[in-house]
């Protein structure tokens, strides 16, 4: 008890199973830190199809939280979408339907009911 395995000078695995990368103390199951921001702290890359495979899978009542701000960025021409549905959090977009998106030009699409200031706005898919 109380022993740890050193990975290298800036990382460790604690006896409790917490892993620190770029930090001396792991304050969570995986604690990644750094002082150089010329590169991302975490880089995920895959050639798999997003329709069938997830890059990050969350289970249960997972929460993403920030002390200051959460920012998302997509390269030129990209879009940010919210999809709901499906039954397997590791299966990418399989079985999920898009409920909102923001395109690179700033235009937005919402499907469902939007509530703002006590008013309900019904947002439906475009007619074909």
N, CA, C and O atoms as CSV, one atom per row, in Angstrom:
chain,resi,resn,atom,element,x,y,z
A,1,UNK,N,N,0.838,-1.192,0.000
A,1,UNK,CA,C,0.000,0.000,0.000
A,1,UNK,C,C,0.871,1.237,0.000
A,1,UNK,O,O,1.934,1.263,0.620
A,2,UNK,N,N,0.411,2.270,-0.704
A,2,UNK,CA,C,1.151,3.519,-0.747
A,2,UNK,C,C,2.300,3.513,-1.733
A,2,UNK,O,O,2.984,4.527,-1.876
A,3,UNK,N,N,2.538,2.399,-2.422
A,3,UNK,CA,C,3.627,2.335,-3.387
A,3,UNK,C,C,3.138,2.796,-4.737
A,3,UNK,O,O,1.945,2.715,-5.030
A,4,UNK,N,N,4.049,3.280,-5.567
A,4,UNK,CA,C,3.676,3.643,-6.916
A,4,UNK,C,C,4.741,3.168,-7.883
A,4,UNK,O,O,5.893,2.956,-7.505
A,5,UNK,N,N,4.353,3.005,-9.111
A,5,UNK,CA,C,5.267,2.589,-10.171
A,5,UNK,C,C,5.560,3.823,-11.010
A,5,UNK,O,O,4.628,4.441,-11.527
A,6,UNK,N,N,6.793,4.191,-11.157
A,6,UNK,CA,C,7.153,5.358,-11.944
A,6,UNK,C,C,7.186,5.002,-13.432
A,6,UNK,O,O,7.828,4.033,-13.836
A,7,UNK,N,N,6.483,5.802,-14.239
A,7,UNK,CA,C,6.522,5.632,-15.676
A,7,UNK,C,C,7.735,6.342,-16.249
A,7,UNK,O,O,8.490,5.768,-17.033
A,8,UNK,N,N,7.918,7.598,-15.852
A,8,UNK,CA,C,9.064,8.424,-16.202
A,8,UNK,C,C,9.016,9.635,-15.300
A,8,UNK,O,O,8.178,9.697,-14.401
A,9,UNK,N,N,9.875,10.582,-15.509
A,9,UNK,CA,C,9.972,11.725,-14.604
A,9,UNK,C,C,8.667,12.499,-14.469
A,9,UNK,O,O,8.406,13.076,-13.414
A,10,UNK,N,N,7.838,12.524,-15.520
A,10,UNK,CA,C,6.612,13.323,-15.435
A,10,UNK,C,C,5.349,12.478,-15.470
A,10,UNK,O,O,4.316,12.944,-15.951
A,11,UNK,N,N,5.405,11.244,-14.970
A,11,UNK,CA,C,4.203,10.420,-14.934
A,11,UNK,C,C,4.317,9.326,-13.899
A,11,UNK,O,O,5.421,8.931,-13.525
A,12,UNK,N,N,3.159,8.821,-13.424
A,12,UNK,CA,C,3.183,7.753,-12.439
A,12,UNK,C,C,1.855,7.010,-12.430
A,12,UNK,O,O,0.836,7.509,-12.906
A,13,UNK,N,N,1.896,5.793,-11.869
A,13,UNK,CA,C,0.690,5.018,-11.587
A,13,UNK,C,C,0.670,4.813,-10.082
A,13,UNK,O,O,1.643,4.315,-9.516
A,14,UNK,N,N,-0.417,5.185,-9.425
A,14,UNK,CA,C,-0.485,5.045,-7.969
A,14,UNK,C,C,-0.994,3.665,-7.591
A,14,UNK,O,O,-1.503,2.924,-8.433
A,15,UNK,N,N,-0.854,3.336,-6.335
A,15,UNK,CA,C,-1.351,2.051,-5.837
A,15,UNK,C,C,-2.862,1.957,-5.979
A,15,UNK,O,O,-3.403,0.857,-6.087
A,16,UNK,N,N,-3.556,3.102,-5.982
A,16,UNK,CA,C,-5.020,3.116,-6.136
A,16,UNK,C,C,-5.436,2.929,-7.591
A,16,UNK,O,O,-6.625,2.829,-7.895
A,17,UNK,N,N,-4.448,2.881,-8.493
A,17,UNK,CA,C,-4.765,2.685,-9.908
A,17,UNK,C,C,-4.910,3.972,-10.692
A,17,UNK,O,O,-5.248,3.924,-11.875
A,18,UNK,N,N,-4.665,5.135,-10.073
A,18,UNK,CA,C,-4.715,6.400,-10.788
A,18,UNK,C,C,-3.448,6.579,-11.619
A,18,UNK,O,O,-2.360,6.178,-11.204
A,19,UNK,N,N,-3.598,7.184,-12.794
A,19,UNK,CA,C,-2.474,7.379,-13.706
A,19,UNK,C,C,-2.261,8.869,-13.934
A,19,UNK,O,O,-3.203,9.596,-14.251
A,20,UNK,N,N,-1.018,9.321,-13.773
A,20,UNK,CA,C,-0.664,10.712,-14.037
A,20,UNK,C,C,0.278,10.758,-15.221
A,20,UNK,O,O,1.259,10.016,-15.275
A,21,UNK,N,N,-0.025,11.635,-16.173
A,21,UNK,CA,C,0.854,11.876,-17.318
A,21,UNK,C,C,1.112,13.373,-17.359
A,21,UNK,O,O,0.177,14.162,-17.496
A,22,UNK,N,N,2.361,13.764,-17.242
A,22,UNK,CA,C,2.707,15.179,-17.217
A,22,UNK,C,C,2.425,15.841,-15.881
A,22,UNK,O,O,2.545,17.060,-15.765
A,23,UNK,N,N,2.061,15.083,-14.887
A,23,UNK,CA,C,1.780,15.562,-13.530
A,23,UNK,C,C,2.483,14.644,-12.546
A,23,UNK,O,O,2.768,13.491,-12.872
A,24,UNK,N,N,2.766,15.134,-11.355
A,24,UNK,CA,C,3.404,14.289,-10.345
A,24,UNK,C,C,2.382,13.580,-9.468
A,24,UNK,O,O,2.693,12.549,-8.872
A,25,UNK,N,N,1.159,14.120,-9.379
A,25,UNK,CA,C,0.106,13.512,-8.568
A,25,UNK,C,C,-1.123,13.291,-9.442
A,25,UNK,O,O,-1.589,14.212,-10.114
A,26,UNK,N,N,-1.648,12.065,-9.430
A,26,UNK,CA,C,-2.869,11.756,-10.181
A,26,UNK,C,C,-4.071,12.049,-9.308
A,26,UNK,O,O,-4.314,11.345,-8.328
A,27,UNK,N,N,-4.838,13.096,-9.657
A,27,UNK,CA,C,-6.011,13.475,-8.879
A,27,UNK,C,C,-7.288,12.821,-9.391
A,27,UNK,O,O,-8.376,13.127,-8.904
A,28,UNK,N,N,-7.168,11.924,-10.367
A,28,UNK,CA,C,-8.313,11.208,-10.946
A,28,UNK,C,C,-7.787,9.908,-11.536
A,28,UNK,O,O,-6.579,9.671,-11.533
A,29,UNK,N,N,-8.681,9.060,-12.041
A,29,UNK,CA,C,-8.241,7.802,-12.649
A,29,UNK,C,C,-7.234,8.053,-13.762
A,29,UNK,O,O,-6.272,7.299,-13.909
A,30,UNK,N,N,-7.451,9.125,-14.560
A,30,UNK,CA,C,-6.476,9.551,-15.564
A,30,UNK,C,C,-6.332,11.055,-15.450
A,30,UNK,O,O,-7.296,11.792,-15.657
A,31,UNK,N,N,-5.146,11.511,-15.124
A,31,UNK,CA,C,-4.864,12.940,-14.945
A,31,UNK,C,C,-3.761,13.310,-15.924
A,31,UNK,O,O,-2.617,12.882,-15.775
A,32,UNK,N,N,-4.114,14.110,-16.927
A,32,UNK,CA,C,-3.155,14.548,-17.941
A,32,UNK,C,C,-2.933,16.041,-17.760
A,32,UNK,O,O,-3.890,16.814,-17.735
A,33,UNK,N,N,-1.695,16.444,-17.636
A,33,UNK,CA,C,-1.376,17.860,-17.472
A,33,UNK,C,C,-0.183,18.226,-18.325
A,33,UNK,O,O,0.497,17.360,-18.874
A,34,UNK,N,N,0.059,19.500,-18.427
A,34,UNK,CA,C,1.198,19.961,-19.194
A,34,UNK,C,C,1.330,21.464,-19.120
A,34,UNK,O,O,0.409,22.161,-18.695
A,35,UNK,N,N,2.469,21.954,-19.532
A,35,UNK,CA,C,2.711,23.391,-19.534
A,35,UNK,C,C,2.987,23.924,-20.923
A,35,UNK,O,O,3.048,25.139,-21.109
A,36,UNK,N,N,3.156,23.061,-21.897
A,36,UNK,CA,C,3.399,23.486,-23.275
A,36,UNK,C,C,2.126,23.278,-24.075
A,36,UNK,O,O,1.630,22.156,-24.168
A,37,UNK,N,N,1.593,24.341,-24.649
A,37,UNK,CA,C,0.344,24.238,-25.379
A,37,UNK,C,C,0.533,24.332,-26.889
A,37,UNK,O,O,-0.393,24.706,-27.608
A,38,UNK,N,N,1.729,23.995,-27.373
A,38,UNK,CA,C,1.935,23.969,-28.822
A,38,UNK,C,C,1.363,22.686,-29.422
A,38,UNK,O,O,1.204,22.582,-30.638
A,39,UNK,N,N,1.056,21.712,-28.566
A,39,UNK,CA,C,0.469,20.442,-28.987
A,39,UNK,C,C,-0.715,20.131,-28.077
A,39,UNK,O,O,-0.735,20.570,-26.927
A,40,UNK,N,N,-1.710,19.375,-28.572
A,40,UNK,CA,C,-2.841,19.003,-27.707
A,40,UNK,C,C,-2.385,18.111,-26.549
A,40,UNK,O,O,-1.398,17.385,-26.672
A,41,UNK,N,N,-3.106,18.169,-25.425
A,41,UNK,CA,C,-2.821,17.265,-24.314
A,41,UNK,C,C,-3.266,15.847,-24.632
A,41,UNK,O,O,-2.667,14.883,-24.154
A,42,UNK,N,N,-4.316,15.716,-25.439
A,42,UNK,CA,C,-4.833,14.412,-25.826
A,42,UNK,C,C,-5.143,14.444,-27.306
A,42,UNK,O,O,-5.850,15.337,-27.773
A,43,UNK,N,N,-4.626,13.485,-28.046
A,43,UNK,CA,C,-4.828,13.437,-29.495
A,43,UNK,C,C,-5.402,12.082,-29.862
A,43,UNK,O,O,-4.771,11.055,-29.614
A,44,UNK,N,N,-6.586,12.064,-30.446
A,44,UNK,CA,C,-7.217,10.824,-30.884
A,44,UNK,C,C,-7.248,10.813,-32.405
A,44,UNK,O,O,-7.601,11.812,-33.032
A,45,UNK,N,N,-6.885,9.704,-32.986
A,45,UNK,CA,C,-6.875,9.601,-34.438
A,45,UNK,C,C,-7.373,8.211,-34.829
A,45,UNK,O,O,-6.964,7.205,-34.251
A,46,UNK,N,N,-8.257,8.176,-35.813
A,46,UNK,CA,C,-8.772,6.894,-36.273
A,46,UNK,C,C,-9.133,6.975,-37.744
A,46,UNK,O,O,-9.432,8.051,-38.260
A,47,UNK,N,N,-9.104,5.863,-38.397
A,47,UNK,CA,C,-9.576,5.786,-39.779
A,47,UNK,C,C,-10.898,5.044,-39.829
A,47,UNK,O,O,-11.414,4.762,-40.910
A,48,UNK,N,N,-11.455,4.724,-38.652
A,48,UNK,CA,C,-12.717,3.996,-38.597
A,48,UNK,C,C,-13.883,4.904,-38.943
A,48,UNK,O,O,-13.762,6.126,-38.857
A,49,UNK,N,N,-14.992,4.335,-39.326
A,49,UNK,CA,C,-16.183,5.057,-39.735
A,49,UNK,C,C,-16.946,5.563,-38.514
A,49,UNK,O,O,-17.307,4.777,-37.638
A,50,UNK,N,N,-17.195,6.890,-38.450
A,50,UNK,CA,C,-17.915,7.477,-37.307
A,50,UNK,C,C,-19.336,6.957,-37.208
A,50,UNK,O,O,-19.957,7.073,-36.151
A,51,UNK,N,N,-19.866,6.389,-38.274
A,51,UNK,CA,C,-21.224,5.859,-38.221
A,51,UNK,C,C,-21.304,4.580,-37.405
A,51,UNK,O,O,-22.377,4.216,-36.921
A,52,UNK,N,N,-20.172,3.893,-37.247
A,52,UNK,CA,C,-20.206,2.605,-36.562
A,52,UNK,C,C,-19.268,2.495,-35.358
A,52,UNK,O,O,-19.351,1.517,-34.615
A,53,UNK,N,N,-18.377,3.472,-35.143
A,53,UNK,CA,C,-17.404,3.389,-34.059
A,53,UNK,C,C,-17.262,4.737,-33.366
A,53,UNK,O,O,-17.207,5.771,-34.032
A,54,UNK,N,N,-17.201,4.739,-32.026
A,54,UNK,CA,C,-17.017,5.966,-31.252
A,54,UNK,C,C,-15.548,6.175,-30.941
A,54,UNK,O,O,-14.836,5.217,-30.638
A,55,UNK,N,N,-15.077,7.433,-31.013
A,55,UNK,CA,C,-13.713,7.755,-30.600
A,55,UNK,C,C,-13.641,7.871,-29.081
A,55,UNK,O,O,-12.662,7.444,-28.470
A,56,UNK,N,N,-14.667,8.444,-28.476
A,56,UNK,CA,C,-14.770,8.535,-27.017
A,56,UNK,C,C,-16.145,7.998,-26.644
A,56,UNK,O,O,-17.157,8.492,-27.141
A,57,UNK,N,N,-16.193,7.005,-25.786
A,57,UNK,CA,C,-17.468,6.425,-25.365
A,57,UNK,C,C,-17.663,6.712,-23.880
A,57,UNK,O,O,-16.791,6.411,-23.065
A,58,UNK,N,N,-18.807,7.292,-23.530
A,58,UNK,CA,C,-19.144,7.583,-22.143
A,58,UNK,C,C,-20.307,6.695,-21.752
A,58,UNK,O,O,-21.204,6.461,-22.562
A,59,UNK,N,N,-20.309,6.196,-20.526
A,59,UNK,CA,C,-21.422,5.354,-20.097
A,59,UNK,C,C,-22.044,5.925,-18.824
A,59,UNK,O,O,-21.473,6.796,-18.169
A,60,UNK,N,N,-23.215,5.416,-18.497
A,60,UNK,CA,C,-23.902,5.905,-17.306
A,60,UNK,C,C,-24.324,7.347,-17.487
A,60,UNK,O,O,-24.647,7.771,-18.597
A,61,UNK,N,N,-24.323,8.094,-16.413
A,61,UNK,CA,C,-24.664,9.518,-16.453
A,61,UNK,C,C,-23.383,10.332,-16.502
A,61,UNK,O,O,-23.050,11.031,-15.545
A,62,UNK,N,N,-22.666,10.245,-17.612
A,62,UNK,CA,C,-21.389,10.929,-17.766
A,62,UNK,C,C,-21.595,12.430,-17.891
A,62,UNK,O,O,-22.560,12.880,-18.509
A,63,UNK,N,N,-20.693,13.200,-17.306
A,63,UNK,CA,C,-20.751,14.656,-17.349
A,63,UNK,C,C,-19.412,15.182,-17.849
A,63,UNK,O,O,-18.354,14.724,-17.417
A,64,UNK,N,N,-19.465,16.144,-18.757
A,64,UNK,CA,C,-18.266,16.858,-19.191
A,64,UNK,C,C,-18.373,18.249,-18.578
A,64,UNK,O,O,-19.364,18.949,-18.784
A,65,UNK,N,N,-17.356,18.647,-17.828
A,65,UNK,CA,C,-17.439,19.910,-17.086
A,65,UNK,C,C,-16.116,20.649,-17.173
A,65,UNK,O,O,-15.052,20.035,-17.253
A,66,UNK,N,N,-16.190,21.965,-17.158
A,66,UNK,CA,C,-14.999,22.805,-17.182
A,66,UNK,C,C,-15.093,23.865,-16.098
A,66,UNK,O,O,-16.193,24.298,-15.754
A,67,UNK,N,N,-13.961,24.289,-15.555
A,67,UNK,CA,C,-13.963,25.366,-14.572
A,67,UNK,C,C,-14.276,26.704,-15.217
A,67,UNK,O,O,-14.824,27.589,-14.560
A,68,UNK,N,N,-13.939,26.872,-16.499
A,68,UNK,CA,C,-14.102,28.169,-17.153
A,68,UNK,C,C,-14.991,28.104,-18.387
A,68,UNK,O,O,-16.060,28.714,-18.403
A,69,UNK,N,N,-14.580,27.390,-19.404
A,69,UNK,CA,C,-15.340,27.349,-20.655
A,69,UNK,C,C,-15.079,26.041,-21.374
A,69,UNK,O,O,-14.000,25.460,-21.249
A,70,UNK,N,N,-16.053,25.582,-22.117
A,70,UNK,CA,C,-15.880,24.434,-23.000
A,70,UNK,C,C,-15.962,24.966,-24.422
A,70,UNK,O,O,-16.944,25.609,-24.795
A,71,UNK,N,N,-14.951,24.704,-25.199
A,71,UNK,CA,C,-14.908,25.200,-26.565
A,71,UNK,C,C,-14.721,24.031,-27.515
A,71,UNK,O,O,-13.949,23.112,-27.242
A,72,UNK,N,N,-15.428,24.073,-28.621
A,72,UNK,CA,C,-15.312,23.055,-29.655
A,72,UNK,C,C,-14.866,23.733,-30.939
A,72,UNK,O,O,-15.274,24.861,-31.213
A,73,UNK,N,N,-14.052,23.077,-31.715
A,73,UNK,CA,C,-13.597,23.643,-32.982
A,73,UNK,C,C,-13.590,22.550,-34.046
A,73,UNK,O,O,-13.243,21.400,-33.775
A,74,UNK,N,N,-13.974,22.928,-35.243
A,74,UNK,CA,C,-13.911,22.023,-36.391
A,74,UNK,C,C,-13.150,22.740,-37.497
A,74,UNK,O,O,-13.224,23.963,-37.614
A,75,UNK,N,N,-12.429,21.993,-38.295
A,75,UNK,CA,C,-11.690,22.604,-39.390
A,75,UNK,C,C,-12.643,23.253,-40.384
A,75,UNK,O,O,-13.849,23.007,-40.339
A,76,UNK,N,N,-12.119,24.071,-41.273
A,76,UNK,CA,C,-12.904,24.775,-42.282
A,76,UNK,C,C,-13.838,23.815,-43.000
A,76,UNK,O,O,-13.423,22.751,-43.460
A,77,UNK,N,N,-15.103,24.204,-43.089
A,77,UNK,CA,C,-16.092,23.380,-43.772
A,77,UNK,C,C,-16.729,22.331,-42.889
A,77,UNK,O,O,-17.654,21.643,-43.319
A,78,UNK,N,N,-16.250,22.193,-41.652
A,78,UNK,CA,C,-16.809,21.194,-40.746
A,78,UNK,C,C,-18.088,21.682,-40.107
A,78,UNK,O,O,-18.485,22.831,-40.301
A,79,UNK,N,N,-18.740,20.815,-39.342
A,79,UNK,CA,C,-19.922,21.205,-38.590
A,79,UNK,C,C,-19.945,20.446,-37.274
A,79,UNK,O,O,-19.333,19.387,-37.138
A,80,UNK,N,N,-20.659,21.003,-36.313
A,80,UNK,CA,C,-20.812,20.386,-35.002
A,80,UNK,C,C,-22.246,19.913,-34.898
A,80,UNK,O,O,-23.176,20.689,-35.116
A,81,UNK,N,N,-22.435,18.630,-34.562
A,81,UNK,CA,C,-23.793,18.087,-34.493
A,81,UNK,C,C,-24.046,17.425,-33.150
A,81,UNK,O,O,-23.129,16.927,-32.496
A,82,UNK,N,N,-25.318,17.433,-32.753
A,82,UNK,CA,C,-25.791,16.688,-31.588
A,82,UNK,C,C,-26.700,15.591,-32.124
A,82,UNK,O,O,-27.640,15.867,-32.869
A,83,UNK,N,N,-26.422,14.353,-31.747
A,83,UNK,CA,C,-27.223,13.215,-32.170
A,83,UNK,C,C,-27.720,12.481,-30.933
A,83,UNK,O,O,-26.984,12.311,-29.962
A,84,UNK,N,N,-28.974,12.049,-30.978
A,84,UNK,CA,C,-29.559,11.328,-29.847
A,84,UNK,C,C,-30.199,10.057,-30.373
A,84,UNK,O,O,-30.784,10.049,-31.457
A,85,UNK,N,N,-30.089,8.990,-29.609
A,85,UNK,CA,C,-30.694,7.722,-29.989
A,85,UNK,C,C,-29.640,6.634,-30.059
A,85,UNK,O,O,-28.504,6.831,-29.627
A,86,UNK,N,N,-30.009,5.511,-30.592
A,86,UNK,CA,C,-29.100,4.375,-30.627
A,86,UNK,C,C,-29.088,3.683,-29.276
A,86,UNK,O,O,-29.651,4.189,-28.305
A,87,UNK,N,N,-28.450,2.538,-29.217
A,87,UNK,CA,C,-28.472,1.776,-27.979
A,87,UNK,C,C,-27.087,1.349,-27.509
A,87,UNK,O,O,-26.975,0.670,-26.488
A,88,UNK,N,N,-26.030,1.729,-28.225
A,88,UNK,CA,C,-24.680,1.307,-27.856
A,88,UNK,C,C,-23.769,2.517,-27.908
A,88,UNK,O,O,-23.531,3.056,-28.989
A,89,UNK,N,N,-23.243,2.968,-26.748
A,89,UNK,CA,C,-22.412,4.166,-26.721
A,89,UNK,C,C,-21.070,3.980,-27.425
A,89,UNK,O,O,-20.342,4.953,-27.621
A,90,UNK,N,N,-20.734,2.763,-27.805
A,90,UNK,CA,C,-19.491,2.509,-28.517
A,90,UNK,C,C,-19.721,2.348,-30.018
A,90,UNK,O,O,-18.781,2.050,-30.754
A,91,UNK,N,N,-20.958,2.540,-30.482
A,91,UNK,CA,C,-21.299,2.265,-31.884
A,91,UNK,C,C,-21.365,3.509,-32.753
A,91,UNK,O,O,-22.037,3.496,-33.784
A,92,UNK,N,N,-20.689,4.577,-32.369
A,92,UNK,CA,C,-20.687,5.782,-33.184
A,92,UNK,C,C,-22.088,6.332,-33.349
A,92,UNK,O,O,-22.858,6.358,-32.389
A,93,UNK,N,N,-22.430,6.771,-34.542
A,93,UNK,CA,C,-23.730,7.380,-34.803
A,93,UNK,C,C,-24.800,6.360,-35.157
A,93,UNK,O,O,-25.942,6.735,-35.423
A,94,UNK,N,N,-24.456,5.080,-35.167
A,94,UNK,CA,C,-25.394,4.036,-35.550
A,94,UNK,C,C,-26.667,4.099,-34.717
A,94,UNK,O,O,-26.608,4.010,-33.490
A,95,UNK,N,N,-27.815,4.252,-35.366
A,95,UNK,CA,C,-29.098,4.283,-34.692
A,95,UNK,C,C,-29.466,5.632,-34.099
A,95,UNK,O,O,-30.568,5.787,-33.572
A,96,UNK,N,N,-28.570,6.615,-34.171
A,96,UNK,CA,C,-28.837,7.938,-33.604
A,96,UNK,C,C,-29.328,8.887,-34.690
A,96,UNK,O,O,-28.978,8.747,-35.862
A,97,UNK,N,N,-30.135,9.845,-34.284
A,97,UNK,CA,C,-30.630,10.848,-35.214
A,97,UNK,C,C,-30.146,12.231,-34.829
A,97,UNK,O,O,-30.051,12.555,-33.645
A,98,UNK,N,N,-29.839,13.049,-35.827
A,98,UNK,CA,C,-29.374,14.410,-35.579
A,98,UNK,C,C,-30.524,15.264,-35.056
A,98,UNK,O,O,-31.605,15.276,-35.645
A,99,UNK,N,N,-30.298,15.977,-33.955
A,99,UNK,CA,C,-31.315,16.865,-33.399
A,99,UNK,C,C,-30.900,18.332,-33.502
A,99,UNK,O,O,-31.751,19.217,-33.410
A,100,UNK,N,N,-29.611,18.603,-33.689
A,100,UNK,CA,C,-29.150,19.978,-33.855
A,100,UNK,C,C,-27.785,19.978,-34.522
A,100,UNK,O,O,-27.005,19.038,-34.370
A,101,UNK,N,N,-27.506,21.053,-35.266
A,101,UNK,CA,C,-26.180,21.192,-35.866
A,101,UNK,C,C,-25.858,22.662,-36.064
A,101,UNK,O,O,-26.752,23.493,-36.224
A,102,UNK,N,N,-24.577,22.970,-36.051
A,102,UNK,CA,C,-24.082,24.304,-36.373
A,102,UNK,C,C,-23.052,24.119,-37.480
A,102,UNK,O,O,-22.060,23.413,-37.299
A,103,UNK,N,N,-23.284,24.746,-38.612
A,103,UNK,CA,C,-22.396,24.635,-39.754
A,103,UNK,C,C,-21.276,25.676,-39.669
A,103,UNK,O,O,-21.353,26.621,-38.883
A,104,UNK,N,N,-20.242,25.491,-40.485
A,104,UNK,CA,C,-19.084,26.385,-40.478
A,104,UNK,C,C,-19.469,27.829,-40.797
A,104,UNK,O,O,-18.813,28.757,-40.324
A,105,UNK,N,N,-20.523,28.032,-41.593
A,105,UNK,CA,C,-20.940,29.397,-41.942
A,105,UNK,C,C,-21.772,30.060,-40.849
A,105,UNK,O,O,-22.210,31.199,-41.012
A,106,UNK,N,N,-21.996,29.355,-39.727
A,106,UNK,CA,C,-22.748,29.910,-38.606
A,106,UNK,C,C,-24.223,29.575,-38.623
A,106,UNK,O,O,-24.924,29.842,-37.647
A,107,UNK,N,N,-24.722,28.984,-39.727
A,107,UNK,CA,C,-26.132,28.611,-39.772
A,107,UNK,C,C,-26.375,27.414,-38.857
A,107,UNK,O,O,-25.481,26.599,-38.629
A,108,UNK,N,N,-27.606,27.322,-38.336
A,108,UNK,CA,C,-27.953,26.281,-37.374
A,108,UNK,C,C,-29.196,25.532,-37.818
A,108,UNK,O,O,-30.040,26.075,-38.531
A,109,UNK,N,N,-29.303,24.279,-37.393
A,109,UNK,CA,C,-30.479,23.465,-37.633
A,109,UNK,C,C,-30.880,22.823,-36.314
A,109,UNK,O,O,-30.039,22.248,-35.624
A,110,UNK,N,N,-32.167,22.915,-35.955
A,110,UNK,CA,C,-32.683,22.287,-34.745
A,110,UNK,C,C,-33.937,21.510,-35.108
A,110,UNK,O,O,-34.764,21.995,-35.881
A,111,UNK,N,N,-34.088,20.301,-34.556
A,111,UNK,CA,C,-35.269,19.480,-34.791
A,111,UNK,C,C,-35.889,19.175,-33.432
A,111,UNK,O,O,-35.195,18.713,-32.526
A,112,UNK,N,N,-37.177,19.426,-33.283
A,112,UNK,CA,C,-37.854,19.211,-32.005
A,112,UNK,C,C,-38.448,20.502,-31.502
A,112,UNK,O,O,-38.679,21.416,-32.294
A,113,UNK,N,N,-38.705,20.611,-30.214
A,113,UNK,CA,C,-39.281,21.807,-29.613
A,113,UNK,C,C,-38.205,22.571,-28.862
A,113,UNK,O,O,-37.489,22.006,-28.035
A,114,UNK,N,N,-38.095,23.856,-29.154
A,114,UNK,CA,C,-37.137,24.725,-28.486
A,114,UNK,C,C,-37.935,25.615,-27.538
A,114,UNK,O,O,-38.879,26.280,-27.964
A,115,UNK,N,N,-37.568,25.632,-26.269
A,115,UNK,CA,C,-38.252,26.474,-25.287
A,115,UNK,C,C,-37.337,27.625,-24.919
A,115,UNK,O,O,-36.200,27.421,-24.495
A,116,UNK,N,N,-37.851,28.855,-25.088
A,116,UNK,CA,C,-37.067,30.044,-24.760
A,116,UNK,C,C,-38.005,31.096,-24.188
A,116,UNK,O,O,-38.986,31.464,-24.833
A,117,UNK,N,N,-37.720,31.577,-23.002
A,117,UNK,CA,C,-38.512,32.645,-22.403
A,117,UNK,C,C,-39.986,32.313,-22.270
A,117,UNK,O,O,-40.823,33.206,-22.397
A,118,UNK,N,N,-40.329,31.060,-22.018
A,118,UNK,CA,C,-41.722,30.668,-21.854
A,118,UNK,C,C,-42.451,30.378,-23.156
A,118,UNK,O,O,-43.623,30.002,-23.126
A,119,UNK,N,N,-41.790,30.544,-24.299
A,119,UNK,CA,C,-42.399,30.257,-25.591
A,119,UNK,C,C,-41.843,28.956,-26.140
A,119,UNK,O,O,-40.644,28.700,-26.030
A,120,UNK,N,N,-42.688,28.141,-26.724
A,120,UNK,CA,C,-42.242,26.919,-27.392
A,120,UNK,C,C,-42.200,27.176,-28.888
A,120,UNK,O,O,-43.178,27.645,-29.471
A,121,UNK,N,N,-41.088,26.874,-29.501
A,121,UNK,CA,C,-40.925,27.014,-30.944
A,121,UNK,C,C,-40.753,25.612,-31.494
A,121,UNK,O,O,-39.827,24.901,-31.102
A,122,UNK,N,N,-41.625,25.209,-32.387
A,122,UNK,CA,C,-41.560,23.867,-32.972
A,122,UNK,C,C,-40.601,23.909,-34.161
A,122,UNK,O,O,-40.853,24.612,-35.140
A,123,UNK,N,N,-39.514,23.166,-34.075
A,123,UNK,CA,C,-38.532,23.102,-35.155
A,123,UNK,C,C,-38.659,21.749,-35.829
A,123,UNK,O,O,-38.374,20.719,-35.218
A,124,UNK,N,N,-39.083,21.744,-37.079
A,124,UNK,CA,C,-39.326,20.510,-37.822
A,124,UNK,C,C,-38.307,20.355,-38.944
A,124,UNK,O,O,-37.737,21.347,-39.399
A,125,UNK,N,N,-38.069,19.122,-39.399
A,125,UNK,CA,C,-37.178,18.932,-40.548
A,125,UNK,C,C,-37.759,19.640,-41.756
A,125,UNK,O,O,-38.980,19.766,-41.858
A,126,UNK,N,N,-36.913,20.113,-42.687
A,126,UNK,CA,C,-37.412,20.797,-43.877
A,126,UNK,C,C,-38.296,19.882,-44.721
A,126,UNK,O,O,-38.079,18.672,-44.776
A,127,UNK,N,N,-39.291,20.472,-45.375
A,127,UNK,CA,C,-40.153,19.710,-46.276
A,127,UNK,C,C,-39.384,19.364,-47.540
A,127,UNK,O,O,-38.592,20.169,-48.029
A,128,UNK,N,N,-39.616,18.168,-48.070
A,128,UNK,CA,C,-38.894,17.810,-49.293
A,128,UNK,C,C,-39.730,18.113,-50.504
A,128,UNK,O,O,-39.292,17.879,-51.630
